[in-house]
Amino acid sequence: MFEATKVGRTVDKASFKTQQEALRTQLLEVQRELLQTDIPVIVLVLGVEGAGKGEVVNRLNEWLDARGVRTFAFWAETDEERQRPRYWRFWNALPPRGQWAILFGGWYQTPLEQRFQGLCNDAELDAELNRIVDFERMLINDGALVVKFWFHLSEQDQKARLDELSRDDRSRWKMLPKRGKFHQHYQKYEHIAERVIRHTDRGISPWYLIEAQDRRYRDLTVGKTLLHAIKVRLSQPPAVEPPPTPSHLELPDVSSARITLLDQLDLSKSLDRQTYKSELRALQTQLNELAWEAYNKRRSLVLVFEGADAGGKGGTIRRFTNAIDARLYRAIPIAAPTDEEKAHHYLWRFWRHIPRAGYITIYDRSWYGRVLVERVEGFATAAEWRRAYAEINQFEEQLVQSGTILLKFWLQVSREEQLRRFKDREQVPYKRFKITDEDWRNREKWPQYKAAVNEMVVRTSTDYAAWTLVEGDDKPYARIKVLRILRDTLKAALAREPDGTGSRIPCGKKMTEEEQS
């Protein structure tokens, strides 16, 4: 694979100077054009030691308008990053639509280094690379342009370059955080790099292998390749992949053949007032203790509350938050996305609120809006909401694998009880803010929402993130059921160690400070 990066290509000084001026002008033109589009540009920069990756990135920032470009070097993790799932740091680095991000190493650096250090085997590396392929496909399906460069040198040229850099006291290479001495085992590192590149070299996100021996050739080739990739993307937007088959079953036209999971709920279940009060006090006391235990054990908790309009989500959330210290949690009400949120992938606004280890985030509505309201109301295309099931499952899997305790509740009420609550909200002054014209419009689409919820549960209730369906016509019953499940799940999760996957899996785990040094 790397033979083509060792043939000795060069560019003379005069040619470089001439071509650089034209290239810089064209890059600035496409950069301005990109600002008017929905295309974020993500440039990944990797390669062997001494290949001049930093020099190339500095050159790109010189050629481009730096106000629209952000550069990230994923060296030692910060405290904020260490206390969250590994991909949290990458989601925070993703650029808004129309802008650029240049990522040194990106999501490839850790698995590459850990395989080199013998912390995982080839099969485990391939598993992490599969996750990377899915991640990049998700970004590209959302409109991103992902450009990946690998800079390479022959072993002889690398040795000469590193000797040169070691003699230069101003060399940035000497000032970088210490990493594994990959150049001391050139053949091994090259072999692992080839495996990584072959596994993740896809038509929608190919690797570009750059010969780095001649600096002028290297820089011009990167600039021209990047320019061409952007021009092609601007002229030929990627086609949306249609689903191979319809996502739903074609059911017989008989009412008994069309029942859903929601139809199986016994909405007549209730709890008398005295039992409710005594159980509530006991559960809140236990949840307070468990929340502090989770804090001390550095286990984060993510709660998702979805449900029918007027289903009782807010009241149930309050019964939980009233039990725990306000310093431990953050409740996130999800409404229509802001302009900043619309400028990113739809999961971006949820990733940014993932809690630190030991803390709690409560989502009052969530990422499931993509397959519910956005699906039913037509805010998302069929291709977008259909592929969202897999994207959501992957997102939740990463949370759980990182040690996060994740619970998802759907609170369901009957149409009759919903109507009663709507009218009550209109009549009670302090409840009027809860009822909107949109709530009444959504009610008219009850059958469509019921079908969407049924498919959502079928496709996203997994062994690591199962849905709990809650009978909500009687508010005391619904609240106690949710709090009981919260107590039991927290108690069980805190009694055992995390399963050792996700942020701790080989070739994708978070490195300790000792490993990073």
C-alpha positions as CSV (number, residue, x, y, z in Angstrom):
1,M,0.0,0.0,0.0
2,F,2.7,2.5,1.0
3,E,5.0,1.8,-2.0
4,A,3.5,4.8,-3.9
5,T,4.6,7.1,-1.0
6,K,8.2,6.3,-1.5
7,V,8.9,7.0,-5.1
8,G,10.7,10.4,-4.6
9,R,8.2,12.9,-6.0
10,T,9.4,16.5,-5.8
11,V,8.3,20.0,-6.8
12,D,10.9,22.7,-7.6
13,K,10.8,26.1,-5.8
14,A,9.7,28.1,-8.7
15,S,6.8,25.8,-9.6
16,F,5.7,25.8,-6.0
17,K,5.6,29.5,-5.8
18,T,3.6,29.8,-9.0
19,Q,1.1,27.1,-8.1
20,Q,0.7,28.2,-4.5
21,E,-0.7,31.6,-5.4
22,A,-3.4,30.1,-7.7
23,L,-4.2,27.4,-5.2
24,R,-4.6,29.8,-2.3
25,T,-7.0,32.0,-4.4
26,Q,-9.1,29.0,-5.3
27,L,-9.2,27.6,-1.7
28,L,-10.4,31.0,-0.4
29,E,-13.1,31.0,-3.1
30,V,-14.5,27.6,-2.2
31,Q,-14.3,28.5,1.5
32,R,-16.5,31.5,0.9
33,E,-18.8,29.3,-1.3
34,L,-19.1,26.7,1.5
35,L,-20.3,29.3,3.9
36,Q,-23.5,29.5,1.9
37,T,-24.1,25.7,2.1
38,D,-25.1,23.0,4.6
39,I,-21.7,21.3,4.2
40,P,-19.3,21.0,7.2
41,V,-15.8,20.0,6.2
42,I,-13.8,17.6,8.4
43,V,-10.2,17.1,7.6
44,L,-8.4,14.2,9.4
45,V,-4.6,14.4,9.5
46,L,-2.5,11.3,10.4
47,G,0.8,9.7,9.5
48,V,4.2,8.6,10.6
49,E,6.4,10.6,12.9
50,G,8.4,13.3,11.3
51,A,6.2,13.6,8.2
52,G,5.3,17.2,8.8
53,K,1.7,17.0,9.7
54,G,1.9,20.1,11.8
55,E,3.6,22.0,8.9
56,V,0.8,21.0,6.5
57,V,-1.9,22.2,8.9
58,N,-0.1,25.5,9.5
59,R,0.1,25.9,5.7
60,L,-3.6,25.3,5.3
61,N,-4.4,27.8,8.0
62,E,-2.1,30.3,6.1
63,W,-3.9,29.7,2.8
64,L,-7.4,29.8,4.2
65,D,-9.3,32.4,6.2
66,A,-8.6,31.1,9.7
67,R,-11.8,32.5,11.1
68,G,-13.7,29.6,9.5
69,V,-11.3,26.9,10.4
70,R,-10.7,25.3,13.8
71,T,-7.8,22.9,14.6
72,F,-7.9,20.2,17.2
73,A,-5.0,18.1,18.5
74,F,-6.2,15.2,20.6
75,W,-3.4,14.8,23.0
76,A,-3.8,13.9,26.7
77,E,-7.5,14.0,27.7
78,T,-8.8,16.8,29.8
79,D,-10.7,16.2,33.1
80,E,-13.9,17.0,31.2
81,E,-13.2,14.5,28.5
82,R,-12.0,11.8,30.8
83,Q,-15.3,11.8,32.7
84,R,-17.4,11.3,29.6
85,P,-17.7,8.7,26.7
86,R,-14.7,8.8,24.4
87,Y,-16.5,10.2,21.4
88,W,-17.8,13.2,23.4
89,R,-14.6,15.1,22.6
90,F,-15.0,14.4,18.9
91,W,-18.6,15.6,18.8
92,N,-17.5,18.8,20.5
93,A,-14.9,19.3,17.7
94,L,-17.4,18.9,14.8
95,P,-17.8,22.1,12.9
96,P,-21.1,23.8,12.1
97,R,-22.4,23.7,8.5
98,G,-20.3,25.8,6.2
99,Q,-17.2,25.7,8.3
100,W,-14.1,23.6,8.7
101,A,-12.4,21.5,11.4
102,I,-8.9,20.0,11.1
103,L,-8.4,17.1,13.4
104,F,-4.9,15.7,14.2
105,G,-5.4,12.0,14.7
106,G,-9.1,12.3,15.4
107,W,-11.0,9.1,16.3
108,Y,-8.2,7.0,14.7
109,Q,-5.3,7.9,17.0
110,T,-6.3,5.9,20.1
111,P,-7.1,2.6,18.5
112,L,-3.9,2.9,16.3
113,E,-1.7,3.6,19.3
114,Q,-3.2,0.9,21.5
115,R,-2.9,-1.7,18.8
116,F,0.8,-0.7,18.4
117,Q,1.3,-1.0,22.2
118,G,-0.2,-4.5,22.3
119,L,-3.3,-3.4,24.3
120,C,-5.6,-5.2,21.9
121,N,-5.5,-7.7,19.0
122,D,-6.5,-7.4,15.4
123,A,-10.1,-8.5,16.0
124,E,-10.6,-5.9,18.7
125,L,-9.0,-3.3,16.5
126,D,-11.4,-4.2,13.6
127,A,-14.4,-3.9,16.0
128,E,-13.4,-0.3,16.8
129,L,-12.8,0.4,13.1
130,N,-16.3,-0.8,12.3
131,R,-17.6,1.8,14.8
132,I,-15.5,4.4,13.0
133,V,-16.9,3.4,9.6
134,D,-20.4,3.8,11.0
135,F,-19.6,7.1,12.6
136,E,-18.2,8.6,9.4
137,R,-21.1,7.3,7.4
138,M,-23.5,9.0,9.8
139,L,-21.7,12.3,9.4
140,I,-21.6,12.0,5.6
141,N,-25.2,11.1,5.3
142,D,-25.9,14.3,7.2
143,G,-24.1,16.3,4.6
144,A,-20.5,16.4,5.9
145,L,-17.4,16.2,3.7
146,V,-14.8,14.0,5.4
147,V,-11.3,14.2,3.9
148,K,-8.6,11.9,5.4
149,F,-4.9,12.3,4.8
150,W,-2.1,9.9,5.7
151,F,1.4,11.3,5.5
152,H,4.1,8.7,4.9
153,L,7.9,8.5,4.7
154,S,10.3,5.6,4.0
155,E,12.1,4.3,7.0
156,Q,15.4,5.9,5.7
157,D,13.7,9.3,5.0
158,Q,12.0,9.2,8.4
159,K,15.3,8.7,10.2
160,A,16.9,11.5,8.3
161,R,13.9,13.8,9.1
162,L,13.9,13.0,12.8
163,D,17.6,13.6,13.0
164,E,17.1,17.0,11.4
165,L,14.3,17.9,13.8
166,S,16.2,16.7,16.8
167,R,19.0,19.2,16.0
168,D,16.6,22.2,15.6
169,D,15.8,23.8,19.0
170,R,12.9,25.6,17.5
171,S,11.3,22.4,16.2
172,R,7.7,22.0,17.1
173,W,8.3,18.2,16.9
174,K,10.5,18.4,20.0
175,M,7.8,20.3,21.9
176,L,4.9,17.9,21.3
177,P,3.6,15.7,24.2
178,K,5.5,12.4,24.4
179,R,3.8,9.6,22.6
180,G,4.9,6.0,21.7
181,K,8.2,5.9,19.9
182,F,6.6,4.5,16.7
183,H,9.7,5.3,14.6
184,Q,11.7,2.8,16.6
185,H,9.5,0.0,15.3
186,Y,8.8,1.3,11.8
187,Q,7.7,-2.0,10.2
188,K,5.3,-2.8,12.9
189,Y,3.7,0.7,12.9
190,E,3.4,0.6,9.1
191,H,1.7,-2.8,9.2
192,I,-0.9,-1.6,11.7
193,A,-1.5,1.6,9.8
194,E,-2.1,-0.4,6.6
195,R,-4.7,-2.4,8.4
196,V,-6.5,0.7,9.7
197,I,-6.5,2.4,6.3
198,R,-7.7,-0.7,4.4
199,H,-10.5,-1.3,6.8
200,T,-11.8,2.3,6.7
201,D,-11.1,3.3,3.1
202,R,-14.6,3.6,1.7
203,G,-15.9,5.3,-1.4
204,I,-17.7,8.0,0.6
205,S,-14.6,8.7,2.8
206,P,-11.4,7.5,1.1
207,W,-7.9,7.9,2.4
208,Y,-5.4,10.0,0.6
209,L,-1.8,8.7,1.0
210,I,0.7,11.6,0.7
211,E,4.4,11.2,0.1
212,A,5.9,13.6,2.7
213,Q,9.6,13.5,1.8
214,D,9.5,16.7,-0.3
215,R,7.7,19.5,1.6
216,R,6.7,21.5,-1.4
217,Y,5.2,18.4,-3.1
218,R,3.5,17.4,0.1
219,D,1.8,20.8,0.7
220,L,0.7,21.4,-2.9
221,T,-0.7,17.8,-3.1
222,V,-2.7,18.3,0.0
223,G,-4.1,21.7,-1.0
224,K,-5.0,20.5,-4.5
225,T,-6.6,17.3,-3.3
226,L,-8.6,19.2,-0.7
227,L,-9.7,21.8,-3.3
228,H,-10.8,19.1,-5.8
229,A,-12.7,17.1,-3.1
230,I,-14.7,20.3,-2.1
231,K,-15.4,21.3,-5.7
232,V,-16.8,17.8,-6.5
233,R,-18.9,17.9,-3.3
234,L,-20.3,21.3,-4.2
235,S,-21.1,20.3,-7.7
236,Q,-22.5,16.8,-6.9
237,P,-24.2,16.6,-3.5
238,P,-24.2,13.0,-2.3
239,A,-27.2,10.9,-3.1
240,V,-29.4,9.9,-0.2
241,E,-29.3,6.2,0.2
242,P,-32.9,4.9,0.0
243,P,-33.9,2.1,2.3
244,P,-33.8,-1.3,0.6
245,T,-37.3,-2.2,1.8
246,P,-40.2,-0.4,3.6
247,S,-39.5,-0.1,7.3
248,H,-42.9,-1.3,8.4
249,L,-45.0,-4.4,8.1
250,E,-48.0,-4.4,5.7
251,L,-50.7,-5.4,8.2
252,P,-54.1,-7.0,7.4
253,D,-57.0,-4.5,7.4
254,V,-58.5,-5.9,10.6
255,S,-58.4,-3.9,13.9
256,S,-57.2,-7.0,15.9
257,A,-54.2,-7.3,13.5
258,R,-53.2,-3.6,14.1
259,I,-52.8,-3.4,17.8
260,T,-49.6,-1.9,19.1
261,L,-47.5,-2.2,22.2
262,L,-49.3,0.8,23.6
263,D,-52.7,-1.0,23.2
264,Q,-51.5,-3.7,25.5
265,L,-51.0,-1.3,28.4
266,D,-53.7,-1.4,31.2
267,L,-54.4,2.2,31.6
268,S,-56.9,1.6,34.4
269,K,-54.1,0.8,36.9
270,S,-54.1,3.2,39.8
271,L,-52.7,3.8,43.3
272,D,-54.6,5.1,46.3
273,R,-53.5,8.4,47.8
274,Q,-52.3,7.1,51.1
275,T,-50.1,4.4,49.5
276,Y,-48.8,6.9,47.0
277,K,-47.7,9.3,49.7
278,S,-45.9,6.7,51.9
279,E,-44.2,5.0,48.9
280,L,-43.2,8.4,47.5
281,R,-41.4,9.4,50.7
282,A,-39.6,6.1,51.0
283,L,-38.5,6.0,47.3
284,Q,-37.3,9.6,47.4
285,T,-35.2,8.9,50.5
286,Q,-33.6,5.8,48.8
287,L,-33.0,7.7,45.5
288,N,-31.3,10.5,47.4
289,E,-28.9,8.0,48.9
290,L,-28.4,6.2,45.6
291,A,-27.7,9.5,43.8
292,W,-24.9,10.2,46.2
293,E,-23.6,6.7,45.9
294,A,-23.4,7.1,42.1
295,Y,-21.6,10.4,42.6
296,N,-19.0,8.8,44.9
297,K,-18.6,5.8,42.5
298,R,-18.3,8.2,39.5
299,R,-21.2,6.6,37.7
300,S,-23.2,9.0,35.5
301,L,-27.0,8.6,34.9
302,V,-28.9,9.6,31.8
303,L,-32.7,9.6,32.0
304,V,-34.9,9.9,28.9
305,F,-38.6,10.9,29.3
306,E,-40.8,10.6,26.3
307,G,-44.6,10.2,26.1
308,A,-47.9,11.4,24.8
309,D,-48.6,15.1,25.2
310,A,-49.9,15.7,28.8
311,G,-48.6,12.3,29.7
312,G,-47.2,13.4,33.0
313,K,-43.5,13.7,32.2
314,G,-42.9,17.0,34.0
315,G,-44.6,15.9,37.2
316,T,-42.7,12.6,37.2
317,I,-39.4,14.3,36.7
318,R,-40.1,16.7,39.6
319,R,-40.8,13.8,41.9
320,F,-37.3,12.5,41.1
321,T,-35.5,15.9,41.2
322,N,-37.2,16.8,44.5
323,A,-35.4,13.7,46.0
324,I,-31.9,14.6,45.0
325,D,-29.4,17.4,45.5
326,A,-29.7,20.1,42.8
327,R,-26.0,20.1,42.4
328,L,-26.0,16.6,41.0
329,Y,-28.4,16.9,38.1
330,R,-29.3,19.0,35.1
331,A,-32.7,18.8,33.4
332,I,-32.7,19.5,29.7
333,P,-36.1,20.4,28.1
334,I,-36.0,19.7,24.4
335,A,-37.9,22.0,22.1
336,A,-37.4,23.0,18.5
337,P,-33.7,23.2,17.7
338,T,-31.9,26.6,17.7
339,D,-30.0,27.9,14.8
340,E,-26.8,26.7,16.4
341,E,-28.2,23.2,16.9
342,K,-29.6,23.1,13.3
343,A,-26.1,23.8,12.1
344,H,-24.9,20.4,13.4
345,H,-25.9,16.8,13.2
346,Y,-29.1,16.3,15.2
347,L,-27.3,14.2,17.8
348,W,-24.8,17.0,18.5
349,R,-27.2,18.9,20.9
350,F,-27.7,15.7,23.0
351,W,-24.0,14.7,23.1
352,R,-23.1,18.2,24.4
353,H,-25.2,17.6,27.5
354,I,-23.9,14.2,28.4
355,P,-23.0,14.4,32.1
356,R,-19.6,14.1,33.8
357,A,-18.9,10.9,35.8
358,G,-21.1,11.0,38.9
359,Y,-23.7,13.4,37.6
360,I,-27.2,13.1,36.1
361,T,-28.8,14.5,33.0
362,I,-32.5,14.3,32.5
363,Y,-33.9,14.8,29.0
364,D,-37.5,15.9,28.9
365,R,-37.9,14.7,25.3
366,S,-34.8,13.6,23.5
367,W,-33.1,12.4,20.3
368,Y,-36.3,10.3,19.7
369,G,-37.9,13.3,18.3
370,R,-36.2,12.4,15.0
371,V,-38.3,9.2,14.7
372,L,-41.5,10.7,16.3
373,V,-42.5,14.3,15.8
374,E,-40.0,14.9,12.9
375,R,-41.2,11.7,11.2
376,V,-44.9,12.3,11.7
377,E,-44.8,16.1,10.9
378,G,-42.5,15.7,8.0
379,F,-39.6,17.7,9.4
380,A,-37.2,14.8,8.6
381,T,-37.1,12.9,5.3
382,A,-38.0,9.2,5.2
383,A,-34.3,8.4,4.7
384,E,-33.3,10.6,7.7
385,W,-35.6,9.1,10.2
386,R,-35.2,5.5,9.0
387,R,-31.5,5.5,9.4
388,A,-31.9,7.3,12.8
389,Y,-32.8,4.0,14.5
390,A,-29.3,2.6,13.9
391,E,-27.7,5.9,14.8
392,I,-29.6,6.1,18.1
393,N,-28.7,2.6,19.0
394,Q,-25.0,3.2,18.4
395,F,-25.2,6.4,20.4
396,E,-26.9,4.7,23.4
397,E,-24.5,1.7,23.2
398,Q,-21.5,4.1,23.6
399,L,-23.1,5.7,26.6
400,V,-23.7,2.4,28.3
401,Q,-20.3,1.0,27.4
402,S,-18.7,4.0,28.9
403,G,-20.3,3.2,32.3
404,T,-23.3,5.5,32.0
405,I,-26.6,4.2,33.5
406,L,-29.3,4.8,30.9
407,L,-33.0,4.5,31.4
408,K,-35.8,5.4,29.0
409,F,-39.4,5.9,29.9
410,W,-42.5,6.3,27.7
411,L,-45.5,7.7,29.6
412,Q,-48.8,6.8,27.9
413,V,-52.3,8.1,28.5
414,S,-55.6,7.4,26.8
415,R,-57.1,9.8,24.4
416,E,-59.9,10.5,26.9
417,E,-57.5,11.3,29.7
418,Q,-55.4,13.5,27.4
419,L,-58.5,15.5,26.4
420,R,-59.4,16.0,30.1
421,R,-55.9,17.2,30.9
422,F,-55.8,19.6,27.9
423,K,-59.1,21.2,29.0
424,D,-57.8,21.4,32.6
425,R,-54.7,23.2,31.4
426,E,-56.7,25.8,29.5
427,Q,-58.8,26.5,32.6
428,V,-56.1,26.7,35.3
429,P,-54.0,29.9,35.0
430,Y,-50.7,28.5,36.1
431,K,-51.0,25.5,33.7
432,R,-51.9,27.5,30.6
433,F,-48.3,27.7,29.4
434,K,-48.4,23.9,29.0
435,I,-51.0,23.9,26.3
436,T,-50.4,25.1,22.7
437,D,-52.0,24.9,19.4
438,E,-49.4,22.3,18.4
439,D,-50.6,20.0,21.2
440,W,-54.1,20.1,19.6
441,R,-52.7,19.5,16.1
442,N,-50.7,16.5,17.4
443,R,-53.8,15.1,18.9
444,E,-55.4,14.9,15.5
445,K,-52.6,12.6,14.4
446,W,-53.0,10.1,17.3
447,P,-52.9,7.0,15.0
448,Q,-49.7,8.1,13.2
449,Y,-48.0,8.8,16.5
450,K,-49.1,5.5,17.9
451,A,-47.6,3.6,14.9
452,A,-44.4,5.7,15.2
453,V,-44.0,4.9,18.9
454,N,-44.6,1.2,18.3
455,E,-41.8,1.1,15.6
456,M,-39.5,3.2,17.8
457,V,-39.8,0.7,20.7
458,V,-39.4,-2.3,18.4
459,R,-36.2,-0.9,16.8
460,T,-34.6,0.8,19.8
461,S,-35.5,-1.3,22.9
462,T,-32.2,-3.1,23.3
463,D,-30.7,-5.3,26.0
464,Y,-28.4,-2.4,27.0
465,A,-31.1,0.4,26.7
466,A,-34.6,-1.0,27.1
467,W,-37.7,1.0,27.0
468,T,-40.1,1.1,30.0
469,L,-43.7,1.7,29.0
470,V,-45.6,3.4,31.8
471,E,-49.4,3.4,32.3
472,G,-50.1,7.1,32.8
473,D,-53.8,7.7,33.2
474,D,-53.3,7.7,37.0
475,K,-50.5,10.1,37.8
476,P,-49.6,8.6,41.3
477,Y,-49.3,5.1,39.8
478,A,-47.1,6.3,36.9
479,R,-44.8,8.3,39.2
480,I,-44.3,5.4,41.7
481,K,-43.7,2.9,38.8
482,V,-41.0,5.2,37.4
483,L,-39.3,5.8,40.8
484,R,-39.4,2.1,41.7
485,I,-37.6,1.2,38.4
486,L,-35.1,4.0,38.9
487,R,-34.4,2.8,42.4
488,D,-34.1,-0.9,41.4
489,T,-32.0,-0.2,38.3
490,L,-29.6,2.2,40.2
491,K,-29.2,-0.2,43.1
492,A,-28.4,-3.1,40.8
493,A,-26.0,-1.1,38.6
494,L,-24.1,0.4,41.5
495,A,-23.7,-3.1,43.1
496,R,-21.6,-4.2,40.2
497,E,-18.7,-2.8,38.2
498,P,-19.3,-1.5,34.7
499,D,-19.1,-4.3,32.2
500,G,-15.7,-3.3,30.9
501,T,-16.8,-2.2,27.5
502,G,-17.1,1.1,25.7
503,S,-14.7,3.6,27.2
504,R,-12.7,0.6,28.5
505,I,-12.8,-1.6,25.5
506,P,-9.4,-2.5,23.8
507,C,-8.5,-0.2,20.9
508,G,-11.2,2.3,22.0
509,K,-10.7,2.6,25.7
510,K,-9.7,5.8,27.4
511,M,-6.0,5.8,28.2
512,T,-4.8,6.4,31.7
513,E,-2.5,9.2,32.5
514,E,0.4,6.8,32.7
515,E,-0.4,5.3,29.3
516,Q,-0.7,8.8,27.8
517,S,2.7,9.7,29.1
